[in-house]
Each structure stands twice: as structure tokens, then as C-alpha cells.
Amino acid sequence: MKSKSEQYWPPDSSAPLQFPSRHLTVTNEMWADVDDQALDGIQLRQTQLYLTRTAHPQLHRRPVTHLQMRNWPDMDVPPTALGMFRLIRHLEEREMELRNRGHIGPFSPMVIHCSAGVGRSGTLVALIRARHILLRCPGQPLDLFSLVLDLRRQRHMSVQMEAQYIWLHTALLALLVSMNHLPAHLGGPIPPEPLPPPRPEQPPAAPMDEEEEDAAAAADATGGGGTKSEQTAAAGVTEEAGEPVRPVLSRPSVLQP
């Protein structure tokens, strides 16, 4: 079986890794595992590498901060969405720290790769770009389909697996939920129903004349007039239950995404 990639850095500081055809030596001077609880289960190993030219090791010595995520299987999805967003924030903080120290320039790129460089790499790049739009570009719509299509124009087969494309949607929905920005039609909090408008005040009744007063007194003496069913309906009472009829308040329906 053909190997898709090789480990290009020494696993520890016991011995450097030589690349004679490139006249290059890679040295591992320090490594440590980042607390996986802080990254919600993401297993991350941080290594400080130095690249030197074999012929002139003191003249050309380039530092490389290497971060390896160790529990994202090939052709699969990350173990947790929250952990991936925490990982991105960790990358941003680490990059800012290196810039402030002058270890990298203002335009030094961040290199992301996996084994083939399309599935996991494309998924992570898409997640970084989508998160940037949601958090730092208010008002700009996020079209994930077009974003992935643009990535594939630059790197063929980016976001390789269907499961990875679906996972991007669920991860971004989880981010919106955590920000309390998820609209109701996607399962977010349903807004309370508006209160009914206040009823207009009734104008004061005009005084009754003598004939109207006599008619009202006669109606009271005979039980209010009208049939029993009419009296019951007017009072808002049902024959069966004997309780006032109350309106049923229904919540707005939730559309399926």
C-alpha cells in the first residue's frame, strides 16, 4: 500500500532528522501536549522545530512552530465541534504571540496539511473562513456551498467527504447556538407572542329615559330575557363543562431546516 505522507519531523529531541537530497536538517528542541480538556477533547501536540541547512547550520536556522492534531481520523470528521472552534482560537492566539515576539513576519503564512491535503485540511480551512465571516463580517451572508466551491477551485477535492461537508453545517449551527444567534425557523428560541392591543375605552352610556328604565326593570324581574341557551352563550359558559370558554394560545410553528 502506497504511503500518502511521511513524518517529516523527529518525534522527540533525541536525534535530528536528515534530508540529504535537500541538504536539510530538522531538529525537535521541545514538544508538549496541550491540555485536551481546554480544547474539549481535541488532542494537540505542540512542537518547536528548527530547520537548518546542513552545510551552514548556524547561518540558516528557521524556527517552525508545529501543531499536530492527533485524534482526527483520515476521511472522517473531528470528534467535537466546540473543540475545533477552541483549536482555531488557540491557533490565532499562538500566531499573535509569535508575531508580537518578532518570530514571524506580518505576512508569514499558516500552513495546514493532512495526509492527502484535501479532506481534513479543506474542512479545517473552510471552518476557519466560515467562522471569520460569522464573527468578524456582520451583515455578510454566509454561503457555505459557494465557500467550499471556491476552495475546490484552488485545491481540488477540498472537503473531500460528504460527511465532512455535512459536519461543517452542524458545527456552524452549534456556533450560532452558542452565540444565541440561531433564528427560530432553524430551531432557535421562539420569540414570545405579542400581547394583544389594548381595548379602546367605551364611551359612557347615555342616560335612559323613563320608558327604557321601565323595560330594564321588567327584564330583570323575568330573569334577563331570552332563552336559556342564549343567556348561557352570552355568559361564555358551555353546557357540557359548565366552565368559561377560554381562547387557546398556540405557539408559532417551527419550520424544518
C-alpha positions as CSV (number, residue, x, y, z in Angstrom):
1,M,0.0,0.0,0.0
2,K,1.4,3.4,-1.0
3,S,2.0,5.8,1.8
4,K,0.3,9.2,1.2
5,S,2.6,11.1,3.5
6,E,5.7,10.7,5.7
7,Q,6.6,12.1,9.1
8,Y,9.0,14.9,8.3
9,W,9.9,15.9,11.8
10,P,11.7,13.9,14.6
11,P,9.2,12.6,17.2
12,D,11.5,13.9,20.1
13,S,14.7,15.7,20.7
14,S,16.9,12.6,20.8
15,A,18.1,12.9,17.3
16,P,17.6,15.3,14.3
17,L,16.0,14.1,11.1
18,Q,18.2,14.4,8.0
19,F,17.1,15.0,4.4
20,P,20.4,14.6,2.4
21,S,18.9,15.3,-1.0
22,R,17.7,18.7,0.2
23,H,20.7,19.4,2.4
24,L,18.2,20.0,5.3
25,T,18.2,19.0,8.9
26,V,15.1,19.2,11.1
27,T,15.6,19.4,14.9
28,N,13.0,18.9,17.6
29,E,14.0,21.1,20.5
30,M,10.8,21.0,22.5
31,W,7.4,19.3,22.5
32,A,4.4,19.2,24.8
33,D,0.8,18.1,24.7
34,V,-1.8,20.8,25.1
35,D,-4.5,20.2,27.8
36,D,-7.2,18.3,25.9
37,Q,-9.8,19.5,28.4
38,A,-9.2,23.1,27.4
39,L,-9.8,22.0,23.8
40,D,-12.9,19.9,24.6
41,G,-11.3,16.6,23.8
42,I,-9.0,17.7,20.9
43,Q,-5.6,16.0,21.3
44,L,-3.0,18.6,20.2
45,R,0.8,18.2,20.4
46,Q,2.9,21.4,20.0
47,T,6.5,21.0,18.8
48,Q,9.2,23.6,18.3
49,L,11.2,22.7,15.2
50,Y,14.2,24.2,13.7
51,L,15.2,23.9,10.0
52,T,18.8,24.3,9.2
53,R,21.0,23.9,6.1
54,T,23.3,21.0,6.6
55,A,26.3,22.8,5.2
56,H,25.7,26.1,7.2
57,P,23.7,25.2,10.3
58,Q,24.4,28.5,12.1
59,L,23.7,30.7,9.1
60,H,20.3,29.4,8.1
61,R,18.2,28.4,11.1
62,R,14.5,28.8,10.7
63,P,12.1,28.2,13.6
64,V,8.8,26.4,12.9
65,T,6.0,26.1,15.5
66,H,4.4,22.7,14.7
67,L,0.9,21.8,16.0
68,Q,-0.4,18.3,15.4
69,M,-4.0,17.2,16.0
70,R,-3.8,13.6,16.9
71,N,-7.4,12.3,17.0
72,W,-9.0,13.3,13.7
73,P,-9.1,10.1,11.6
74,D,-8.4,10.2,7.9
75,M,-11.5,10.6,5.7
76,D,-13.6,11.3,8.8
77,V,-14.9,14.3,10.9
78,P,-13.5,15.9,14.0
79,P,-14.6,14.4,17.4
80,T,-16.2,17.6,18.6
81,A,-17.3,20.9,17.0
82,L,-16.7,23.0,20.2
83,G,-13.2,21.7,20.4
84,M,-12.4,22.7,16.8
85,F,-13.5,26.3,17.5
86,R,-11.3,26.3,20.6
87,L,-8.5,24.9,18.4
88,I,-8.9,27.8,15.9
89,R,-8.8,30.3,18.7
90,H,-5.7,28.6,20.1
91,L,-4.1,28.9,16.7
92,E,-4.9,32.6,16.4
93,E,-3.6,33.3,19.9
94,R,-0.4,31.4,19.2
95,E,0.1,33.2,15.9
96,M,-0.4,36.6,17.5
97,E,2.1,35.7,20.3
98,L,4.7,34.8,17.7
99,R,4.1,38.0,15.7
100,N,4.4,40.1,18.9
101,R,7.8,38.4,19.7
102,G,9.0,39.1,16.2
103,H,9.4,35.4,15.4
104,I,7.3,35.6,12.3
105,G,6.6,38.5,10.0
106,P,3.2,40.2,9.3
107,F,2.7,38.1,6.2
108,S,4.1,34.8,7.3
109,P,1.6,32.1,6.2
110,M,0.0,29.4,8.4
111,V,0.4,26.1,6.6
112,I,-2.3,23.5,7.1
113,H,-2.0,19.9,5.8
114,C,-3.1,16.3,6.5
115,S,-2.1,13.2,4.6
116,A,-3.5,13.9,1.1
117,G,-4.1,17.6,1.9
118,V,-7.8,17.8,0.8
119,G,-10.3,16.2,3.2
120,R,-9.3,17.2,6.7
121,S,-7.2,20.2,5.5
122,G,-10.1,21.5,3.4
123,T,-12.6,21.1,6.2
124,L,-10.4,23.0,8.6
125,V,-9.8,25.8,6.2
126,A,-13.5,26.0,5.4
127,L,-14.3,26.2,9.1
128,I,-11.8,28.9,9.7
129,R,-13.2,31.0,6.8
130,A,-16.8,30.5,7.7
131,R,-16.1,31.4,11.4
132,H,-14.4,34.5,10.3
133,I,-17.4,35.6,8.3
134,L,-19.8,34.9,11.2
135,L,-17.7,36.7,13.8
136,R,-16.0,39.5,12.0
137,C,-18.1,40.3,9.0
138,P,-21.5,41.4,10.4
139,G,-24.1,41.7,7.7
140,Q,-22.3,39.5,5.2
141,P,-24.3,36.4,4.3
142,L,-22.5,33.0,4.7
143,D,-22.9,30.8,1.7
144,L,-21.1,27.6,2.7
145,F,-21.7,25.9,-0.7
146,S,-20.0,28.8,-2.6
147,L,-17.2,28.9,0.0
148,V,-16.4,25.2,-0.5
149,L,-16.7,25.6,-4.2
150,D,-14.2,28.4,-4.1
151,L,-11.8,26.3,-2.1
152,R,-12.1,23.5,-4.7
153,R,-11.1,25.9,-7.4
154,Q,-7.9,26.5,-5.6
155,R,-7.3,23.0,-4.2
156,H,-9.0,20.1,-6.0
157,M,-11.3,17.9,-3.8
158,S,-11.2,20.2,-0.8
159,V,-13.7,19.0,1.8
160,Q,-13.4,15.5,0.3
161,M,-16.1,13.5,2.1
162,E,-19.9,14.1,2.1
163,A,-19.8,13.6,5.9
164,Q,-17.2,16.4,6.2
165,Y,-19.4,18.8,4.2
166,I,-22.5,17.9,6.4
167,W,-20.4,18.3,9.6
168,L,-19.4,21.8,8.6
169,H,-23.1,22.8,8.7
170,T,-23.7,21.2,12.1
171,A,-20.6,22.8,13.5
172,L,-21.6,26.2,12.4
173,L,-25.1,25.7,13.7
174,A,-23.6,24.8,17.1
175,L,-21.5,28.0,17.0
176,L,-24.7,30.1,16.3
177,V,-26.5,28.4,19.1
178,S,-23.6,29.2,21.5
179,M,-23.8,32.8,20.3
180,N,-27.6,32.8,20.8
181,H,-27.9,33.9,17.2
182,L,-29.9,30.9,15.8
183,P,-33.2,32.1,14.3
184,A,-36.5,30.4,15.3
185,H,-37.0,28.7,11.9
186,L,-33.8,26.7,12.5
187,G,-34.7,25.6,15.9
188,G,-33.6,28.6,17.9
189,P,-35.6,30.2,20.8
190,I,-39.1,31.0,19.8
191,P,-40.0,34.7,20.5
192,P,-42.8,35.3,22.9
193,E,-46.2,36.0,21.4
194,P,-47.1,39.7,21.1
195,L,-49.6,41.0,23.6
196,P,-53.0,41.9,22.2
197,P,-53.6,45.6,21.6
198,P,-55.3,47.4,24.4
199,R,-59.1,47.6,24.0
200,P,-60.4,51.1,23.4
201,E,-62.3,52.6,26.2
202,Q,-66.0,52.6,25.9
203,P,-67.8,55.9,25.9
204,P,-70.1,56.5,28.9
205,A,-73.6,55.2,28.3
206,A,-76.3,57.8,27.7
207,P,-78.8,58.2,30.4
208,M,-82.0,56.2,30.0
209,D,-85.4,57.8,29.7
210,E,-88.4,56.6,31.7
211,E,-89.6,54.0,29.1
212,E,-86.1,52.4,28.9
213,E,-85.9,52.3,32.7
214,D,-89.3,50.5,32.9
215,A,-88.2,48.0,30.2
216,A,-84.9,47.2,32.0
217,A,-86.7,46.7,35.3
218,A,-89.2,44.3,33.7
219,A,-86.3,42.3,32.1
220,D,-84.6,41.9,35.5
221,A,-87.8,40.7,37.0
222,T,-88.2,37.9,34.4
223,G,-84.5,36.7,34.6
224,G,-82.9,38.8,31.9
225,G,-85.0,37.8,28.9
226,G,-84.0,35.5,26.1
227,T,-83.8,31.7,26.1
228,K,-81.6,29.7,28.5
229,S,-79.1,28.8,25.7
230,E,-78.8,32.4,24.7
231,Q,-78.2,33.5,28.2
232,T,-75.5,30.8,28.6
233,A,-73.7,31.7,25.4
234,A,-73.7,35.3,26.3
235,A,-72.1,34.5,29.6
236,G,-69.4,32.4,27.9
237,V,-70.4,29.1,29.6
238,T,-70.6,25.7,27.9
239,E,-73.5,23.4,28.6
240,E,-71.2,20.3,28.9
241,A,-68.3,21.6,31.0
242,G,-70.0,24.4,32.8
243,E,-66.8,26.5,32.6
244,P,-65.9,29.7,30.8
245,V,-64.7,29.3,27.2
246,R,-61.0,30.5,27.1
247,P,-59.1,31.1,23.9
248,V,-56.3,28.6,23.1
249,L,-52.9,30.4,22.7
250,S,-50.8,28.5,20.1
251,R,-47.0,29.0,19.6
252,P,-45.8,29.8,16.1
253,S,-44.9,26.7,14.1
254,V,-41.2,25.9,13.6
255,L,-40.1,25.4,10.0
256,Q,-37.8,22.5,9.3
257,P,-34.4,23.5,8.0
